Amino acid sequence: MRARLLVALVGFVVLVSGCSIASGTAATQAGANDTDIRFLWDMVPHHKQTLEISSLVRSRSKNPEVIKVADAITAEGTSEIDKMNGWLTEWKVAVADSGHQAHEMVVSPKDVDQLSGYNGADFDKQWAALMGRHLRDGVQMAEAVGSGGTHQGVRALSKEMITVQNGLISDLDKA
């Protein structure tokens, strides 16, 4: 009986002490918490999908506005992925990939495949709708970290993402 109780107690202590991703790591020393880390783990794959969707534009669209928005998305997304993965590396936390993705994408691989079947004005219309949906999801993700994250850099990045992505959504509505 005592052995069982001891094993249960040790198991409980191990479980409780391991509940936090950031607990006792370089992340906590940098002022980050689990919310910050989970946000980065979700946002990096989200941004990678954004880049994938944007990469279709140059070969399928002739619309200068659509091309301009896609180029802006690509430049911003690439820079932000580097920044987010840089924090994770600095904090000695696994770099984000699809294996860490807890956030379910609102744009499926099937949606991207279907989009690649369009060209010209049809592509522009479908791309703007799909990218708008994708960016709105990104805004929701960024808003969530703003209320629970503690790392000042992550919080600042999330605020910037909200502003930039809302601007891009507005541009897409005009394209």
C-alpha positions in Angstrom: 0.0 0.0 0.0 2.8 2.4 0.9 4.6 1.6 -2.3 1.5 2.4 -4.4 1.0 5.7 -2.5 4.7 6.6 -3.0 4.5 5.8 -6.7 1.3 7.8 -7.1 2.8 10.7 -5.2 6.0 10.7 -7.3 3.9 10.4 -10.5 1.8 13.4 -9.4 4.9 15.5 -8.6 6.4 14.7 -12.0 3.1 15.5 -13.7 2.7 18.8 -12.0 6.3 19.9 -12.4 6.1 19.1 -16.2 2.8 20.9 -16.8 4.5 24.1 -18.1 6.4 24.1 -21.4 8.3 27.2 -20.3 8.8 26.3 -16.7 12.4 26.7 -15.6 13.7 27.3 -19.1 15.5 30.0 -21.0 11.9 31.0 -22.1 10.9 32.0 -18.6 14.1 33.8 -18.1 13.3 35.8 -21.2 9.8 36.6 -19.9 7.9 34.1 -22.0 5.2 31.8 -20.9 3.3 28.8 -22.4 0.9 31.1 -24.2 3.8 32.8 -26.0 5.4 29.4 -27.0 2.1 27.9 -28.2 1.4 31.0 -30.2 4.7 30.7 -31.9 4.2 27.0 -32.5 0.9 27.7 -34.1 1.8 30.9 -36.0 4.9 29.6 -37.7 3.0 26.8 -39.6 0.2 29.3 -40.2 2.6 31.8 -41.8 4.2 29.0 -43.8 0.8 28.2 -45.3 0.3 32.0 -46.0 3.6 31.9 -48.0 2.4 28.8 -49.8 -0.9 30.4 -50.8 1.0 33.6 -51.8 3.5 31.7 -54.0 0.7 30.8 -56.4 0.0 34.5 -57.3 2.8 35.3 -59.7 2.1 32.4 -62.0 -1.7 32.8 -62.0 -2.6 36.5 -61.7 -2.1 39.5 -63.9 -3.8 41.8 -61.4 -1.1 44.3 -60.0 -3.1 44.8 -56.8 -3.2 41.1 -56.1 0.5 40.7 -56.9 1.3 43.7 -54.6 -0.6 42.2 -51.7 1.0 38.8 -52.2 4.5 40.3 -52.3 3.8 42.3 -49.1 2.5 39.1 -47.4 5.6 37.1 -48.5 8.0 39.7 -47.3 6.3 40.2 -44.0 5.7 36.5 -43.4 9.3 35.5 -44.1 10.6 38.1 -41.7 8.1 37.1 -39.0 8.9 33.3 -39.3 12.6 34.1 -38.9 11.8 36.2 -35.8 9.5 33.7 -34.2 11.9 30.7 -34.8 14.7 32.9 -33.5 12.9 33.3 -30.2 12.2 29.6 -29.9 15.9 28.8 -30.7 17.1 31.4 -28.2 14.8 29.9 -25.5 16.0 26.4 -26.3 12.5 25.3 -27.2 11.8 23.2 -30.3 11.4 25.3 -33.4 7.9 25.3 -34.7 6.8 22.9 -37.4 3.6 21.1 -38.3 4.3 18.5 -35.6 3.7 21.1 -32.9 0.6 22.5 -34.6 -2.2 22.5 -32.1 -4.1 25.1 -34.1 -6.2 23.7 -36.8 -5.8 25.6 -40.1 -9.0 27.2 -41.5 -7.5 26.7 -45.0 -7.1 23.0 -45.8 -4.5 21.5 -48.2 -7.5 20.7 -50.4 -8.4 24.4 -50.5 -4.9 25.2 -51.6 -5.0 22.5 -54.3 -8.3 23.8 -55.6 -7.0 27.3 -55.7 -4.0 26.2 -57.8 -6.6 25.1 -60.5 -7.6 28.7 -61.2 -6.0 31.4 -63.3 -6.6 35.1 -64.2 -9.6 36.9 -62.7 -11.1 33.6 -61.3 -7.9 33.0 -59.5 -7.8 36.5 -58.1 -11.3 36.2 -56.7 -10.7 32.8 -55.2 -7.3 33.8 -53.8 -8.6 37.0 -52.2 -11.4 35.1 -50.5 -9.1 32.3 -49.3 -6.4 34.6 -48.1 -8.9 36.8 -46.4 -10.2 33.9 -44.4 -6.7 32.8 -43.6 -5.6 36.2 -42.4 -8.7 36.7 -40.3 -7.8 33.5 -38.5 -4.3 34.9 -38.0 -5.8 38.0 -36.4 -7.8 35.9 -34.0 -4.6 33.9 -33.0 -2.7 37.2 -32.5 -5.5 38.6 -30.4 -5.4 35.5 -28.1 -1.7 35.8 -27.3 -2.2 39.5 -26.5 -4.4 38.6 -23.6 -2.3 35.7 -22.2 1.3 36.1 -23.4 3.9 37.7 -21.2 6.9 38.1 -23.5 7.1 41.7 -24.6 8.5 40.9 -28.0 5.8 38.3 -28.8 3.1 40.7 -27.6 4.5 43.5 -29.7 4.7 41.2 -32.7 1.1 40.0 -32.2 -0.1 43.7 -32.1 1.8 44.4 -35.3 0.4 41.3 -36.9 -3.2 42.4 -36.1 -2.6 45.9 -37.6 -0.8 44.6 -40.7 -3.1 41.7 -41.4 -6.2 43.9 -40.9 -4.7 46.3 -43.5 -4.0 43.4 -45.9 -7.6 42.2 -45.4 -8.8 45.7 -46.4 -6.5 45.6 -49.4 -7.9 42.2 -50.4 -11.4 43.5 -50.2 -10.4 46.2 -52.8 -8.5 43.8 -55.1 
